[in-house]
Amino acid sequence: MSEIPFKIGQPKKQIVPKTVERDFEREYGKLQQLEEQTKRLQKDMKKSTDADLAMSKSAVKISLDLLSNPLCEQDQDFLNMVTALDTAMKRMDAFNQEKVNQIQKTVIEPLKKFGSVFPSLNMAVKRREQALQDYRRLQAKVEKYEEKEKTGPVLAKLHQAREELRPVREDFEAKNKQLLDEMPRFYGSRLDYFQPSFESLIRAQVVYYSEMHKIFGDLTQQLDQPGHSDEQRERENEAKLSELRALSIVADD
């Protein structure tokens, strides 16, 4: 069997214990998942606030369109009803804008700032990986000379290789230790960082929907006709629709 030549860059010695490597991969994997979740949450929050604004703006536009309806010029009751609706929609839009601004300031912006930390973290991991590759390469170089016959030139090269290896090993060990120490601390800090944001989100929603309850409660009192239930209104609408369908201009051929 022919001997496979030993390649520099792949040392025989296990320079990083498997338990250490597993710990590193576990902690970094948790942070990668956290980064993805942070990006997704920021994106979803932005979609939610955009949809909220679009909803209230559309409601205001509908009430304005109704105000320009010719019926408002002909029927004072209808004008009063649409005016009340328009006032309610504008109040809703104003409170909705306040809610969105609050969420943008206390939730979306903190998410964005938190996410901006990950590129630096990923770069630190890349520097650790590069240091590990340099460590492996020089360790393999030392092993190569250790396996050779101990002649004067070989011993000189072995000494030089060991001198080259020492600062590289120390650099890797320092980078590795720093990441293993700080990655769990960074991951654990997420709760203290995000809790105020989510409390603010809940408060903003509570204030908004409390105001909506008041606004639509007032609107209901202005629009409700005493003694008219939803069923009665539905029957009246069906009766009027039947009258319209009876007209010759809309009758089926």
Secondary structure, DSSP 8 states (H G I E B T S, - for coil): -------TT--SS--S-HHHHHHHHHHHHHHHHHHHHHHHHHHHHHHHHHHHHHHHHHHHHHHHHHHTSTHHHH-HHHHHHHHHHHHHHHHHHHHHHHHHHHHIIIIIHHHHHHHTTHHHHHHHHHHHHHHHHHHHHHHHHHHHHHHS---HHHHHHHHHHHHHHHHHHHHHHHHHHHHHHHHHHHHHTHHHHHHHHHHHHHHHHHHHHHHHHHHHHHHHHHH--TT--HHHHHHHHHHHHHHHHHSGGGS--
